[in-house]
Amino acid sequence: MYRGFCVETPKLSKVVDPSYPSSLYWPTCCISHDSNVSFQTPSQPPTTRSELSTLEPKMSGNPAFRLNSGPTVNIISSGSEARDTNDSGGHLYDKNTHPWQTPILPPKLDYDASHANNLKKSRTPMCEAIHDRLRDHSVRHPSSKSRDFWPRTLFGSLISRKDVAILLDELAQTYEGILDGQTIDEATETISTRYRKILALLLLIGKGKLIQKFVSRGIDDSKLPFPLDYQFDGLIKDAYRDNIRLDYQWRLNVPFFQPLAAGLGSPNGHVCHLNISEFDIQPWDRLDAKPSEAQKGAPGLLSVTLAGGYGEVHKIIIHPWQHDFHGVLEKWTSDKNVFALKRLLTNDESKFDQETDQLKRFGGQHDHIVTLLSTISLKTGSHKDFYLLFPWADSDLLGYWQRYPTPELSEDMWRWLIEQCCGIVDAVAFIHDPGSKMQNLQGRRLYGRHGDIKPENVLWFIKRQSVGGRGALVLSDLGLAAVHRDTSRSNILGEAIPHTPNYRPPECDMDGPKGHISRSFDIWTMGCLFLEFIVWALEGWDGRVNFRFDRCDSAYLNGETDVFFDIKRTEKESAKSEYVFQVKEAVTKRIISLYEHPACPRIIQRLLRLIRNEMLIVQSEYPLINRIRAGRLRDEVRELKKLCTANNGVWLKPSKEEPPMRLEESRAPVKAPLNGEALKNLGIDDRFDKLKVFIGGELRTTSGRRDPGTL
């Protein structure tokens, strides 16, 4: 018995209807049909899926219309105990039991047996044999409203080049003009490469002899799908046209996923794009839990629907015979044929292009940047939905922290943490400066920015090689990423861009020169990410939760927030005056407490110094202090990675040799005006009076002039 498609067996195969577990029946694919069943076609072909669905009950009695609109079923051999396979009451299949996971191709056609069986029925037994194979071997879609179909690999097995040659030889002996002056080999080459689906359509309606007329008119596989009002140049009678237009062509012409370039890292940033209509059979099936059961950050993120600010992600399985990403999946995940399908929360094509542009530019070009496999537009009537296809991750970093709430404090774990931080920094450095390969149409080099680094946008792939087999972390969700020419890469107002609320840097609320967004935006967000990573490593999940509470401050521009910086007002000035920006004291204190943690190794102490002194910096013009650039940060973290294997692991052990870190060594706060959006938030509920007051002390400025220091 073959899983995933219908087969002939010596005995009829019973089927369990999961909607009615006690009922058994024999599907039409297992029963010999009377080929003379008549069917009354409608006067006008349907134009929408809803109209088509009204015809399904009428078509169900005709073997030419196997729409399979009934409930999802599992075929169980009659020799087995009949049982309900849907015990959970939820989705019928998971990734391990899904019938698409391990399909088996049917045996090759036995030419001698097929000829003997069909010789009495037809002068062209090969036509009958292929017709029967197509009818007997098709893949059932688990969705209750979908039809069975012939995936590309299965179709190639059912009609091989040798099959075409034998069939043409039979037709040539029976009908004149079939070869149209060509040899058997020449006609076989033409039909096998360009007309194989057309031949299958004709065989399914018993009109294989018409193949040469389609060839002479150039009606080849590229013309599929035919419009619903297509008349086939008068070659086919009305009774057969609807069979092709409404049913068979959709089952043969199923969208196929394939990479456009080896390794998917196309130098031109191209990936496979599929335009799918409402009539197409989707070659994937959802493995999600019900939406009400979805829980972001759940261990492994298995069987869930993830809802984010820019799209929702579904876990799907694509039939292995309908995609060519097997080599890619082998590199990324152990879940064969399992993918992440992200539906964008917009039907605006320009926003879709923006989301995909950076993924196409950077995806597949770095081990720590997620690979975009395909883009999809799904049209229903005048409405379009847009989708992105990725390898399925085992979790995001937030879910990983939850999965392992009390990590082991081993040398391997510290090596892995440094290795992953190094990979993320290297990926960001690549985005910031991808080199000469990233140019605009005028040949000018482009510089990128991720713009949304946070735990939810760092994916964990357990199969990727890493220290101790712990998997690898990969940057994802480049929807907020941007690329710019050198002259414009720092000329974006902070208030004008979307950003992650709790990781956003101070310049998002500033006006003036330092209120513009540059690539240093990513350095701040990486600093936040790495600091929380270390908090989790030394204090576990509970420590990370407590750290968030420590950062929460109700006296802020837009209410209670856990951002990493403070905004304070001056003692005597009005709401329109300049304000004081500084890293929150709770953040600095936590860095020091981690630094002094008895289990903190020297290598992590070095990383904490980088975070405090080079990454979590409120930038200023006077004195000129900026965050570290990604290229230099990459060099620094690479050195830390080298130290992990030096001196018998001494850097991976706690030590008091590192100089102490003191609170009073913190950089002076920065004085700057608020931008328009921040001022608007400040006016809500009189929040100005609720802000903390900065009293005296040294100040840096964003104006390029020295501040007297006392306000």
HELIX and SHEET records of a PDB file:
HELIX    1   1 THR A   28  CYS A   30  5                                   3    
HELIX    2   2 ARG A   49  MET A   59  1                                  11    
HELIX    3   3 TYR A  111  ASN A  118  1                                   8    
HELIX    4   4 PRO A  125  ASP A  136  1                                  12    
HELIX    5   5 ARG A  152  LEU A  158  1                                   7    
HELIX    6   6 ARG A  161  THR A  174  1                                  14    
HELIX    7   7 ILE A  184  ARG A  194  1                                  11    
HELIX    8   8 ARG A  196  LEU A  204  1                                   9    
HELIX    9   9 GLY A  208  LEU A  210  5                                   3    
HELIX   10  10 ILE A  211  SER A  216  1                                   6    
HELIX   11  11 ASP A  221  LYS A  223  5                                   3    
HELIX   12  12 PHE A  232  GLY A  234  5                                   3    
HELIX   13  13 ASP A  238  ASP A  242  1                                   5    
HELIX   14  14 ASN A  243  TYR A  248  3                                   6    
HELIX   15  15 GLN A  249  LEU A  252  1                                   4    
HELIX   16  16 PRO A  291  GLU A  293  5                                   3    
HELIX   17  17 PRO A  299  LEU A  301  5                                   3    
HELIX   18  18 PRO A  320  GLN A  322  5                                   3    
HELIX   19  19 HIS A  326  TRP A  332  1                                   7    
HELIX   20  20 GLU A  349  PHE A  362  1                                  14    
HELIX   21  21 LEU A  397  ARG A  403  1                                   7    
HELIX   22  22 GLU A  411  HIS A  432  1                                  22    
HELIX   23  23 GLY A  435  LYS A  437  5                                   3    
HELIX   24  24 PRO A  455  ASN A  457  5                                   3    
HELIX   25  25 VAL A  467  GLY A  469  5                                   3    
HELIX   26  26 LEU A  478  LEU A  480  5                                   3    
HELIX   27  27 GLY A  494  ALA A  496  5                                   3    
HELIX   28  28 PRO A  501  TYR A  503  5                                   3    
HELIX   29  29 PRO A  506  CYS A  508  5                                   3    
HELIX   30  30 PRO A  513  GLY A  515  5                                   3    
HELIX   31  31 SER A  520  ARG A  551  1                                  32    
HELIX   32  32 GLU A  585  TYR A  595  1                                  11    
HELIX   33  33 ARG A  602  LEU A  610  1                                   9    
HELIX   34  34 ILE A  611  MET A  615  3                                   5    
HELIX   35  35 ALA A  630  LEU A  643  1                                  14    
HELIX   36  36 ASN A  647  LEU A  652  5                                   6    
HELIX   37  37 LEU A  663  GLU A  665  5                                   3    
HELIX   38  38 GLY A  676  LEU A  682  1                                   7    
HELIX   39  39 ILE A  684  LYS A  690  5                                   7    
SHEET    1   A 3 LEU A  24  TYR A  25  0                                        
SHEET    2   A 3 LYS A  14  VAL A  16 -1                                        
SHEET    3   A 3 ASN A  74  ILE A  76 -1                                        
SHEET    1   B 6 CYS A 272  SER A 277  0                                        
SHEET    2   B 6 SER A 374  THR A 380  1                                        
SHEET    3   B 6 HIS A 383  PRO A 391 -1                                        
SHEET    4   B 6 VAL A 338  LEU A 344 -1                                        
SHEET    5   B 6 GLY A 311  ILE A 318 -1                                        
SHEET    6   B 6 TRP A 284  ARG A 286 -1                                        
SHEET    1   C 6 CYS A 272  SER A 277  0                                        
SHEET    2   C 6 SER A 374  THR A 380  1                                        
SHEET    3   C 6 HIS A 383  PRO A 391 -1                                        
SHEET    4   C 6 VAL A 338  LEU A 344 -1                                        
SHEET    5   C 6 GLY A 311  ILE A 318 -1                                        
SHEET    6   C 6 THR A 305  ALA A 307 -1                                        
SHEET    1   D 3 SER A 395  ASP A 396  0                                        
SHEET    2   D 3 VAL A 458  PHE A 461 -1                                        
SHEET    3   D 3 ALA A 472  LEU A 475 -1                                        
SHEET    1   E 2 LEU A 446  ARG A 449  0                                        
SHEET    2   E 2 ALA A 482  ARG A 485 -1                                        
SHEET    1   F 2 ILE A 492  LEU A 493  0                                        
SHEET    2   F 2 HIS A 516  ILE A 517 -1                                        
SHEET    1   G 5 VAL A 693  PHE A 694  0                                        
SHEET    2   G 5 PHE A 565  THR A 570  1                                        
SHEET    3   G 5 TYR A 579  VAL A 583 -1                                        
SHEET    4   G 5 VAL A 670  ALA A 672 -1                                        
SHEET    5   G 5 ARG A 700  THR A 701  1                                        
END                                                                             
